Amino acid sequence: MTKLNRVVTKLPIVEVKHLNSGARLAEEVYTGLGGVLFSKGTLLYEREIEFLEAFMIKQVHVEGTGAGNGPEQAEAPMEEQAKAMDKLNPVKPTIQESFEKAVSSLKNLMIRVQGGNNIPVMEVREVVAPIITEFLRQPQVLLALPRFARMDSYAYEHAIAVGIISALIAKWIKVPEKEWMQVALAGTLLDIGKTRIDPRILHKPGKLTEDEFEEMKKHTVYGYQIIKASHGLSEGVALAALQHHEREDGSGYPLGLPGSKLHLYSKIVAVADVYHAMCSDRAYQKALSPYVVVEQLVQDSFGKLDPTIVRKFVDGITQFAIGTIVELSDGTIGKIVFTDRNHPTRPMVETGGKIVNLVDARHLSIIRVLEHM
């Protein structure tokens, strides 16, 4: 067969009811609602064929003839999972190492700011740019981001994470690409004003007194002043530091501004800030599952956070969930097989040979993200 003939050869279409175990998908399979049920290259065994039938998929494009290679492939799904993990494992340490390197570098730079120097903007950009680029290229790793953190350097990890999340939100809400780095810097530097807060207040393990909390709230103003004094940062970055604790209904601080008066960057970093904080282990709070957090964000967005940005963020962070291994609140482990765009935080999870639809099983929730396949 010539190269030309190979190019124009049509992919075989096989009736789902006639599929042989071990057939490999040649194209993605979509549900009637437009969500991806199975990705290209998925091997189809009894369980996968049951999913196709459950979603009333009649035909699929497969490689070859759609035939499996016989009984000896009965264990292939486990082998395929192992291969997938082998491919994934080199990726995760690399991006985690990049994250940890960025955290360490930022920590060293911030020590200089604590000493009274202006922000070394170009050096911060050099720290932030590579990790932002990696996450823009591999946004599916975002669900695993909270697992990268260690509580002993939370402030710097939080800064890098908020910068990453803010850049992704900027992309998802279609902020011009030339502004993505400024949005990322806005997220990374949103708490820079805390370098001017008394360490005894900043690191107090217990609840702050009313006077201490009033002093803590000044970090927003200090941050604005520090950023304004540093060259290479836009007004939006400074306003994000000032306004990231303001809320849509005017209930935030330091000025009690309503949403109509807030800069777009501040609305973006506010969502990123709340999300990562709730997903992280801290001295006074146990980390919550990303799925629990995004549900909370949706509930709290009206009146507090910009609902349009929250919705775009939730859609963005859940669009890569197919194949993610998760733990449910009843202790069972399962794999996400379908995410309904109308209920992105309540996907269908395959566990124990059955499908649990979290839209219907309201008593259950995803309490932990374990791996992405």
N, C-alpha and C positions, 0 to 999 in steps of 0.2 A: 504493500500500500504506500502510495506517495505521501509526502508531507502535506500536499494540498488536500488529498483525500482525507487525511486524518483531521484536518482543520474543519472540513465541511461535514464530517460524519455527525449525525444527530445523536444526542444522548438518548439511550433507551428509556421509554416510559413504561412503567410496570404498574399493573393494578395492585393496590395494597393487599387485597385478599389473595393475590398470587405470589407475593414476595417470599423469597427463600431467606432463611436465617443467615445472616452474614452479609447481606447486600449492603453496599456503601452508597450513600446519597451523593449525587453529582451536583445538586443544587440545594439551596436552603428551602425548608418547608415552612410555609406561613399558615397561621390560623386564619379563620374567617374574619377576625378582628384586626389582622395585619401584624400580629406579633410573631416573632421567630419561634417556631416549635422545635425544630432541629436544624443545626447548622450543616453546611456542606461538609462532606467527609464522614458524617456520623454513620457508624455501623448499625444496622437494623437487626435486632434480635426480637425475641418474643415480646418483651416488655415494650420496646419502642414501637413495634407494630400495633400493640394494643393502644398506645397513645394516638397513633395515626387514625385508627378506627374510632377512638373516642371523640376525636375532633372532626370526624367525618371527612377525612382526607381520602379521596378515591384513588388517585394516581400520584406517583412520584418519579422523578428523574433519577436514575441510578447509573453507576459505572458498570461497564461490562453488560452482562445479561440479567443482573439482579439475583444471580444464584450464589449461594454460599458454597463453602468448600467442604461441607459434610460434617459429620458428628465431631470430628476432632476440633472444631472451632467453638465448642460449647463453652469453653472458658475464656474465649476471646474478649468479652467485655471487660473483664478484670485486667487482661493484658493491655487493652487499649487505655484503660484508666492509668495503668502504670506508665505507659508510654507518654500519656498526656502529662502526668506528674513529672516525668523525667525532663520533658520539654519545658515545663513551667518552673521547676525548681532552680535552673540556672538563671531565670529571669528575676525571680523574687529576691534572692540574695543580692543581685546586682543593683536593683532599684532600691532595696533597703539599704545597701551600703552607700549608695549615692545620697539617700535621705540622711543617714547618720553623718556622712561627711559634711553635708550642708548644715546640719544642726551644730556640729563641732566648730565649723568655720564661723557661723553666725555668732556663736557664744563668744568666741575670741574677739570678734569685731565689736560686739555690744559692751564688752568690758571697757573698751576705749571710750564709748559714749557715756558709760557710767562715770568715767573719770572727768567728764565735762567737755569732751570733744564733740564736734559735729559728726553727723552720720557719714561714714566713708562710702558714699553712694555707689561709686563705680565698683568697689570691692564687694558690696552687698549684691549688686547686680550679677557679678561674676559667680557668686555663691548660689544665687537663686536660679539663674537662667538654665543651667544644665538639668536640675531636678524638675523644673517646670516643663522643659522640653520632653523629658522622659514620660511624665504623666500625661502630657498632651498626646503623646504617641501611644501610651498604654493606659487609657483612662479606666479600663476594666480593673486596674489594681486599686482604684480609689476605695472600694469597699473594704480592702485589706489594710488601708492606711493606718487605722487605729492600732493595729497589731505591731506596728513599727516602733511604737512609743515606749519610753521608760520613764517612770514617774520622777526620777532624780533630776532630769533635765527638761521637765515639762514645759517651762516657759519658752524655751528655744524650739522645741519640737512643735509646740502649738503655733509658733510664729511661722515656721516653714510650712506646716500643714495648712494653715489658713491661707498662706500665699498660693499654694498649689490649688486648693479648692476654689479660691477666688478667681484664679486664672481660668479654670475650667468653667465656672459659672459665666464668666465674661464671654467665653467662646459660645456657650449654649444659649445665651440671651442675645447673641449676635452683636456684641460690642466690637467695633472695628479692631482688626488684628493688631494694628500698630499701637493700640492701647493696652494689650494684654499684659505686657511687662509692668506698666505702671499700676494696673490693678493688682498684679501679683505682689508688687512692692508695697502697695497699700495694705494688703493682707499681712505681709511679713512684718510690717512696721506699725501695725495698729496699736500695739501696747508699748511702743518705745518710750512713752511718757512715764512708764513705771520705773525707769532708771532714775527718776527724780523723787520717787516716793521713799520715805524712811523704811529701810529694810525690816525694822521691827514690826511695822504695819504690814508690809508686803508679804512677809513670810510668817506672820502670826498663825499658829495652827488652829486656834479657836475662832469663834465668831467675833467680828470687829464691833467695837463700840460705835455709837452714832457719830462721834467726833472722828474716829478713825475711818469710818466709811466715807465721811465727807472729804477727808484728806485723800483717800484712795480714788474717789471720783475725779480728782484733779488731774489724774494721769492723762485724761483726754485732752485737757488744755495744754499740759506740758508737752504732750506728743505733738500737738499742732505747732507749738512754738519751736520745738527741736527740728521738725521737718521743714518748716518755713525758713529756718536758718541754714539749711543744707541745700547745696546746689544739685540740680539734676532730678528733682522730684516735682511733679505737677501739683497744682492747687488741689486736685481731686485726692491725691495721696494725703495731703495735710488735713483736708476736710474729713477723710475717712477716719483718721486718728481722733479727730475732735468729735465726730458724730456717731461712731459705731455702737454706742450705747443709747442713742436716741431711738424712739419707737414711733411707728406709724400714727398712733393715737396721741402722741405728744407726752407720753408718760415716762420717757427716758430722761437721761441727763447728758451733758451738763446744762443745756439751755431749754429743755422741754419742747423741742421743735417737732412739728407734725411732719408726716411723710412728704408733704408737698414742698417742704423747705430743705429736704435732705439731698445731698449729692448722690448720684447713682453709685459711685464707688463705695460710699458708706453703707448703702443698702446691701450691696453684694457682700462686703466683708462681714457685715452683721450676721448674715445667714451662715457664712463659712465659720465664723467665730463660734456661734451657738452650736452648730452641728459638731464640730470637732471637740469642743469642750464637753459636750454630753456623751460623746463616744470614748472619752479618755478617763483612765483611772487617775483620781486625784486624792489628796489626803482626806477630803471630806465627802467624796462622792465616788461610788463604784461606776465603772464604765457601763454604758447601755449599748445594746446591739444597734448597729446602723439602721436597721429596719424599725426598731422601736423609736429611735430618734427622729427619723424622717416622718413617721406618723405623728409624733409630737409636734414637729415643725409645722406640719399641715394644720393641725388643730390650733396651734398658737399663732399662726401667721396673720390671721385676720385681726387687725388692730395693733399687732406688735411688729411683725416683719412683713416686708413687701410680698403680698400673696403671689404675684406674677413671678417674681424671682424664686420664691420657694417652690412653686410648681415646676418651673424649668429645671431647678436643681434636682428635685425628686425624680422627674422624668429622666434626667441625665444620669443620675447615679444608679438608677435601677435598670437602665436599658441593657446593661451587660450582665444581668443576673442569671441568664439561662446557663445551667450547668453548675451553678454555685452550690457547694455543700454547706448546709446550715443545720443548726440545732433548734428544734422547736421547744416551746415552753413546757411541754410534757416530757421532755428528755429524749425524744426520738430524733434520729439523724436522717436527713433526707436531701434530695437534690431538687433545685428549682427547675421545673420543666416548662413553665409558661408564666409570663407576666402580662396581665391585662393592663393596657395603657390607661384605662379608667380607674383601676385600682392597683397602682404600681407597687404599693407597699404590702399588698396581700396576694402574693403569687400562688401558683399551684406547685405543690411540693410532692415529689414521689418518695414515699417512705414505706418500707416493709411490703413492697409489691402492690401498693395502692396509691392513688392520687388524693392528696388532701388539698382542697380548695380553701385557702385561708379567707377568701371573701365570705364563704358560708360558715367556716369554722371560726367564728369570732372569739371563741374562748382560747384559741391558740395564737401564738405570735412567734416570730423568729427572734430568738434571744442571743444567738451567736452566729457569726459568719466564720466558717471553718476554712474552706478552700474554694478557689475558683478553678473549675476543670477546663 
